[in-house]
Amino acid sequence: LPQEVQKQIIDKKLKFYVIDAIGIAQDLGLGARINVIMQTAFFKIANVIAIDTAVKAIKDAIKSTYGKKGQKIVDMNNAAVDAAIDKIYEVEVPGKVTSKTHMRKLVPDDAPDFVKEVTAELMGFHGDDLPVSKMPDDGKFPTGTTRYEKRNIAVNVPQWEPNICIQCGTCSLVCPHATIRIKAYDEEHLKAAPSHFKSADAKGKDFSGMKFTVQVAPEDCTGCGACVLACPAKEKDESKEPTGRKAINMVPQEPVRLRERENYAHFLSIPNTNPELFKAASVKGSQLVEPLFEYSGACAGCGETAYVKLMTQLFGDRAFIGNATGCSSIYGGNLPTTPYTKDVNGRGPTWSNSLFEDCAEFAMGMRLTVDKFRERALGLLEIVADKGCVDRQLAREIREAALADDPAQSSVDQQRARVDKLNTQCRKSGCAECRHLLDVTDYLVHKSVWALGGDGWAYDIGYGGVDHVLASGANVNVLVLDTEVYSNTGGQMSKSTPRAAVAKFAAGGKLMPKKDMGLLAMTYGNIYVAKVAMGANTSHTVKALVEAESYPGPSLILAYAHCIAHGINMTAGYEEQKKAVTCGHWPLYRFDPRLKAEGKNPLQLDSKAPTTEFEDYAYGENRYRTLKQAKPEVAADLMKLSAADATQRYALMEQLANLNCDK
């Protein structure tokens, strides 16, 4: 223990007990779930009521709370209670401080003043002590502050094995917290690397002569293990049989923490991979781009955040995000820290959260504002060009590019270079119009506007606004993180909840079928619509996001997101996504209106006909299984209907995708 903690224990004459709660939980198969163990430990040492009485009450609560999950879960938790009583030990407190270590500062000395003076106080639970004068006058808080938290909550973290890795980037793509990253770089950057820093020769002709590293942030990782399950690279022995090891394997965090902390710091010091060497619109390419959404407070194994992170890797340096209230606004913008961040050029997502129900309208307002500022910039550009304050040819090129509004990264970079020249000339001129133009030149570069939220917003409470924005024809991208339930408020039923699933307000199983929001949007004919599931097809997910953003009109992406409300092992969340697709519950498709001009069907069905049973997928999740245990006959009837829903859903999509649209 640090000196500061030891001193308090001694000064306050405290009794000090220890229990290896994590060890007990893991031995019993409970993973990192230690709540029952710690509760038992409290009653054991507090002596507020007789321990026998406390144990009986705890076990009664276990039965009522976990009974619907099966007797095995009840027995495991009861065993945890018994083990906790036997394995709590009192520590003899010495008369003086013996530790040679000190508590680390909450934030490093090189942190910005605001982080040291405000963010650190909030992180240390001293927010009530902050004077009003320390608060930002306009309510703006700096981005990129989650990097200072270093929560150290993972029991186990992933460790990379270079000799097994195929360098596909899948581990980085699926990581919910952007704590495992990849980078290709020149070998010279290994000269100052720690002795234990791992690297391998980069694969692929574009990276010839370069080095490649997969690196984890040990103090930011939540230990969900999603990367390990998703990793396709398996070690084989001499007889070509799998050994059970992969290119990514989980190891205890504590023994490697200091080493990997040093490794991660060096990894971040290496320049980002040259974007001219790879195609960002691919799985591996997207992961070579720095994420601009990192280390959020989302649940370990969250199914939503990987989509948000990917969106920032593809478009984050020019993104405007209107965020619906819900999980994505809490882990995205809750105090004290902010996961949205900036790249080396100081560019990153512009983010704001309005009311739950008006996110789409709010994002539409962002679109209108961006368009208005661009219109003003173009008007001023014409004036200063006519006055001779700036180069006419440069002004012409900027105007043509702004009106074309090409979303491709290469076009964005070229326009930024032109705008930089324009800014230099405007500053040199100093006329009134040039000064006004300098305020809005950034809007001459393409902006990507997104409405972001969950199914509770998009399917239910905010659906009217979503429909209005999609029907407007405005260039707004709507990304729905579909958990099929109101996740943030505790797992209430939404119109996205499938039939037969149990949720709050549907304790007897939802009776009505799932709303098909994608099909509704397709009826307009001029909206880009895609249904994606990262766990089923990573390339399809990347492709859909890129196509949606490039479409010069409204787009809707429905992204399957596994959730703790589903009652699953979150480590295997991406496997659940795959099962949802293979049974037909979540067909993958893209509806691109641009294909009509080529005489093609705009609907492309990207997943195969169901190859597994819906029931096999459903009964792997507690949200379906609990009804079977409580009311087996009702569950059986609803399961048949829900399975029929999935079959009919895919059949309808298949028919629509096979229509002849050449006339």
N, C-alpha and C positions, 0 to 999 in steps of 0.2 A: 504494500500500500504506500502511496506517496506520503511524504512528511506531513503535509497539511491535513490529511485524513487521520493519520495516526495521532497527531496532536489533539484533534477534536475528540477522538475516542478516549484518550487519556484524560484530557481536561474535564470532560463531562462524565467521567467515571462510568462509561458505557459497558454493558456486557456485549460481547462480540461473538457471533455464531457464523458458521459457514456450512454450506450444503452444495454439493455438486449437482445442481438441478438439471443442467444440460446433460450430464452423464447419465443420470437416472432416466430422463426422458428418452434419450437415444437407446438405452438398453431395453426399454419397454416398447420401443417402436413408435414413440410419440413425436419423434423429430425434435424440434426446438420448442415444443409446447410445454411450458413450465408453470402455467398459471395454477393448476391444481396442486402441484408440488409446493410452490411458494405460499399458497394459501394455507396449506397444512402446516408448513414450517412456522408461519405466523402464530397460529393457534397453539402450536406445541410450546413455543417460548414465551408467548404473551401471557398465558395463564388467565385469560379473561373469563373463560368458562372451562369446565372439565374437558380434558382432551378427548375422552370417550364420547362425550356429547358432541363436541366439534366434529369428530370423525364421522359420526352417524349423520350429522346434518350435511356435511360435505358430500358423503356418498349418496344421500337422498337427492341432493342437488344434481349430482352427476347423472343419476338415473333419469331425472325429469328433463335435464338439459340435453343429454346425449343419447337417451334411450331410443329415439327415432333413427339414430345412425347405426343401431345394431348392438347386440350384446357384447361383441368383441371390443368395441370402443369403450363401453361401460366398464368391462373387466380391466382393460388397460389403464383407465383412469383410476379405478379402485386400487389397482396395484401400485400406482404412483403415490397414492395417499399413504399406503402402508410403508412403502420404501422411504418416503420423506420422514416419517416418524423415526425410523431406524438409522437414518443417515445424516442427521443434523448434529453438528459437533460444536462445542464451545471452545473458543480460542483464549488461551491465557494472555491477558493484556500486560505488557511490560510496564515498568514504572517510568520509562523515558522513551522518546522517539528513537527508533533504530534504523529507519529507512534512509537510504541515500538518494532517493529519487524525489522529484517534485512533479506536481501536476502540470501538464502542458498548458500553455496559453490557449484560449479558445480560438484565437485567430493569430496568424503569424505577424511579425513586425512589419513586413512589407505590404500588408493589406491596406486598402484605401482608408482614409480617415473616417469616412462614413461607416465602413464595416467595423472599424475598431471602436468607434464611439457610440454607434447605434445598434448595428446588427449583432455585435458580440454581446451587448447588454441584454438583448432579447434572447439570444441563444443561452445565456446564463441565467434566465428566468428573473431578470431584474428590470423588465420592461416598465413596471409601475414606477420605477425611480427615475425614468427618463424625463427631462423637462420638455415642455412643448417646443421650446426654441430649437431642440435637436431634430424635430420632425420636419420633413421636406415641406416647403410652403405650398407646392403645387400637388402634393400627394404622390409624386413619382419616387419609386424606389429603384436602386440600381439593379441591373441584371447580373447573372453569373455569380451569385453569392452562395449557392449550395456547395461550391467547391471548398468552402471554409468549414463546413460542419464536421466532416470526418467522424461519422457516428459510430463506426466500429461495432456494428450490430451483427455481423455475419459470424456464425460459428465455424463454417467452412467456406473456403473461397476456391475459385477455379485456378488451376495451374497448367501452364502450357507445356506441351511436349513437342519441340520443333521437329524431331525426326519422324513423327507420325503425321503431322499437320499437312493438309493438302492446300492450305491457304485460300479457302473458299470465302471466308468472311461471314459465314452463317452465325457463328458464336456472337460476333459483334452485332449483327442485325437483330437477333432475337433478344439481346440483353435489355431488360426493361429500364435499367438505370444508367445506361451508357458507361458502365464501369469496366467493360472489357472492350479493348480497341485494337485496331490493326494499323500498321504503317509500313510502307516501303520507302527506303531511304538509302542515301549513299553511304558506303562503308566507312567513310571518314568520321561519321558520327559515333562510331563505336570506340574511338580513341579515348574519349573521356567517360565512357560507360563504366558503371560499377562492375566489379569482377564477376558478379553473379547475374548480370544482365544477359538474357537469352536472345539469340537471333538465328536466322537461317538464310540460306541463299534464296532470294526472291524468285518465285516461279513465274513463267510467262516471258515472252520475248520483249514485251514493252518494259520489263523491269530487269533486263539483262545486266549483270554486274552489280546489282543492288542487293541490299539486305532487307529482311522482313521480320517483323516482331508482332506477336500477340501479347498484349500486356493488360493485367488486371489492376484496378485501383483497390487495394485491399481494405482500406478504411471507409470506402464508399459503397462497396459491394454489399448486397443484402443476403447473399448466400442462397439464392433461390435454386440454383442448379439448372436453370433452363438452357444455358449454353452447353452444358455437358450432354443433356438429352438430345439437343438439336445437332450436335456435332456428328457429321457423317464419317469421319476418319477413325477407323478402328485398327488397333494393333493386332497383328496376327503372328502366331509362332511359326516355327520352321515347317510345320505340317499344314500351314495356311488356315489354322483354326483361330478364331478370335480369342484373345487373352483376357478380354474384359476391360482393357485400358483403351482410352481414346486419346485424341490430340489435346483434349481438355479433360482434366480430372479434378474432383474436389479433394482438397486437403485441409486440415485444421488451420484456421487463420492465425492464431496467436504465434506459433513458431515461425511463420514466414512474414509476419506483419512488417517488421522493421526493414527486412531485406526488400520486400516488394514495394514498400513505401519509397525507398531509394530508387528502385528500378522504375517505378511509375513517374517519379519526378524527372528522371533522365528521359524517359519516353516522351513526356510532354515538351521537353526542351528541344527535341528533334523537330526540324521543320516539317510541316505537313507535306504529304506526297504531292509532287508536281501534278496538277490537274490535267496537264496536256498529255500525260502518260496513260490515262485510263478514261473509260466511259463511265461517268457518274450514274447514268441511268441503267445500272446493273446491280446485282446483289453485292458483289465484291467492290465494284467501283463506288457505290454509295457509302460503303463502310470505310473507304479511304478518305472520305470527306469528314472533317471535324463535326461532331454533333453539336448543335446549338441548343440542346435540351438535355441536361445532365444531372445526375444524382438527385432526382426528385424524391419526395416523401411518399410515393405510391407504395402499395403493398408489395412485399417480396413476390416476384413472379407475376406481377400485374400484366394483364393481357392488352391494356390500352396503350401504355407508354411507348412501346416499340414503334407503333405507328406514328406517334407524335414526333419521336426522335428522328425517324426516317424522313418525315416531312421537312424537318429543319435541315437535314443533311442535303436534301434535294433543292429546297427553295428558301431556306431560313434567312439568308443574307438579304432577302428582299420581301419577306413575308409580313403581312398584316393579319393578325389573328384576333377575331372576336370570339371569346370563349363563353359558352353557356355555363351557368353555375352547376356544379356537380363534382364528381371525382377529379375531372381534368382541370377544373378551376382551383381546386384545393391543393392538389399536388403541383399545379402549374403556377400559382400566384399567391399562395398563403404565406403569411409572415412566419418566421423572421427572414427566410431566405427565398431566393428566386432561381429556379432551374434553367429558365431561358437565359442564354448567354450570347456573347459576341465573338466573332472570328478575329483573326490577327489584324484585320483592317478596321475593327471597331463596328462592324455591321452585324446585325442579328435581328430576330423577329421583334416586331412591334406588337405588343400584347395588351389586351384589356378585357375585363370581365364586366358584363352588364348584368341585367336580371336573367333569371332562369328562362323565362318565356320569350324573350325578345332577342336572342343571340343572332338569329339570321338577319333580322332587321338592323341590328347593331353592326354586323359585318357589312351589310348593304350600305350603311352610312359611311363606313370606311371606304368602300368602293367609290361612292359618289364623291367623297372628299378627295381621294387620290386623283380621280378624273378631273375634278375642278382645279386642283393645284397644277395638274399637268397642262390644262387648258390655259391657265394664267401664265405658266412658264413659257408656253409656246407663243403667247401673245407678246410677252416682254422680249422674248428671243428675237422676234421679227423686228421689234422697235430698235433694239440695240444693234442689230445687224444693219438696218437701214441707216442708222446714225454713224456706222463705221466703227463702233466701239469694239466689235469682235469680228473675227474673220468670217466673211460671207459664206465661203465654202464649208467651213466648220459648222456654221449655223444651219446650212442646208442639210448636211449629213445628219446632224442631231435631230432636226425636225422630221426627216424621212424615217429615221430609226424609231423615234418616239411614236409616230403615227402607225408604223408597222407593229410596234409593241411585241416583238418576237421574244417569247419566254425562254428560248434556249440560252444556256449558260454562256456560250461563246458570244452570242449577240449582246447579252447583258454586260459582259466584261468589256466588249468593244465600245458600247455606249458609255460606260463609266469612264473609259479612257478619254473619250471625246468631251464628256462633261467636265472632267478634271482640267482639260485645256481651256474650256469655256470659263470655268471658275477663275483660272489664273488671269485670263484676259479681262474678265469683269472686275476683278480686284484692282488690276492695273488702271483700268479706266476710271472707276470711282464715281461715275455719273449716277443720278438718282435711280434710273431704270435698272442699271447694273446692280446696284445695291439691293433693290427689290427682287431682281432675278436670282441673286445669290441665295435668297431665302427658300426658293422653290426649285432650284436646278435638279435636286435629287429626284424629283417626280418626273423628270424626263427619261428616267430609267424604269424599265418594267417593274411593276409591283404585283405580288401574288397575294390575293385576298382570300382568307379562309374563315369559315364559320365552323367552330369546333365544339363538339359536345357529345353527350350520350343519348341512348335511345329514349330515355324518359323525356328529354327535351325534344328530340327530333320527331319521334313517333307520336308523342302525346301533347304535352303542355305547349310546346312551341311549334307544333306542326303547321298551324295556320300561317305563321311567319315563314317557315321553311318553304311551304308551298308558294307563298307570295313571291319570295325572292327567286325561287327556281323558275317561276312563270314569268318573271320580269325580263328575262333574257340577259340580265347583268352578268358580268364576268366575276362571279363569286363561286368559290369552291366550298362545298359542304362536306365535312368529314365527320361521319357518325361512328363513334366508338361503341359498338353494339354489344352490350353485355346481356341483353334480353331481360333486363331488370333495372329498377332504380337502385344502382349500386351505392351511391353516396349516402342515401338516407336509410340504408339498412336492408335492401333487398325486396322492395315492393314490386308487385306486378306492373308491367307496362304493356302496351299493345304489341310490343315486340316479343313478349314472353310466349314461348310455344305452348300449345295445348298439352295438357298432362303434367306440366311442370308445377311444382309447389313453390309459392312465394308468399310474402305477406300480402294480404287481401286476396289470396288464392290458396288458402290452407288446404282446401279439398281438391287441389289441382285446377289449373286454368281450364275453363270449359270451352272457350272460343279459340279459333285458330290464330296464328301469328299474322299480324298485318304485313302485307308485302309492299313495303315502301318503294322498293326499286321498281316494281312493276307499275305502280302508280305514277312514278316520275317518268317512266318510259312512254307513257301515253301522250305526253306533250310532244314528243318527237324531236325536240331541239335541245334536250338536256343530256349531257354525258353522264352515264350511270355505270357504276361498277360495284360488284360485290366481291370482297376479297377476304382471305384468311391466310395470314402469314404462315401459320403452322402447316397449311396444306400445300401452298405454292408460293415460295418467296419471290421468284422472278415475276410471277403474275402480279403480286402486290406492288412491286416497284414499277412495273410497266403501267399499271392502272393509275398510280399517282402521277406519273409523268404525263400520261395522256390526258388526264383530267385537267392538270394545270396548263397544258398547252392548248386545250380547247378554248376558243374565243367566245365563251358563253358560260352559262351556269353548269356546274357539275356536282354530282352527288356520289360519294363513296361510302358504302356500307361495309364497315370493317368488323369482322367477328372478333370479339375480345372475351377471352375466358376470365372468370372472376371468382373470388372467394365465395360469393353468394351461390355459385353453382355447386358447392360442396365437393370439390375435387382436390387432388394433390396438385398444388400450383406448379410444382416442378414439371409436371407432365401436361401443363396447360396447352402447349402447342400440339401435343398428341390428340387432345380433345378436339382442337380445331380441325385436325386432319380427319378424325372420325366423323365430325359433323358434315364434312364435305363428301366423304366416301359413302355415307348413307343417304345422301340426297337432301338432308336438312338444310344445308347451306351451299347451294350451287354457285360456282364461280362463273362470272360472266363480265363482259364489257359491252356497253351499248354506246357506240360512237356515231353520232349523227353525220359526221363527215364522210362516212363510208357510203351514204346514199348517193352522193355526187359521183361515185365510182360505179354505181349500179349494184352495189353490194348490200347485203343485209347488215344493218347497223348493229345487230345483236350477235355477239360472238360468245358461244357457250364454251367455257374454258375448263370445265371439269367433266369427267366421264360419267356415264350412267351409274347409278348406285350399285356398289359391289358388296356392301355390307348391310346388315339389318339396322333399322332405326332403333329398335329395342336394345341392341347391343351397345350402341352409342349412349342412349339415354340412361340405361341402368348402371352406367359407369359413373353417374353423377348423383349426388344426394338429392338434388332438387326433383328428380324423378323417382328415385329409389324410396324416399320416405313415404310417398303415397302408396306404393306397393306394400310396404310394411304395415301401414295403418289401415288401408282400405283396399285390399288386393283385388276385389271384384271391380271397384270403381277404377282403379289404376289400370286394370286390364282393358276395360272398355275405352278409356281415354287414350291408352297407348295405341290401340288399333286405329283410332281416329287420327292421332298425331302422326303415326307411321304413314297413313293414307295421305295426310297433308303433304308430307315430304315427297312421296311418290308422285302425287299430282303436281306439286310445285315444279319438280324437275321435268316431268312430262310436258307441262305447259311451256316451260322455257325451251325445251328441245323442239317443240312444234314451231314456236316463234322464230327460233334461230334457223330453222330449215325453210322458212318462207322464201319464195322467189321475189326478190326486190329489184329486178333489173328493169322494171317498167315503172 
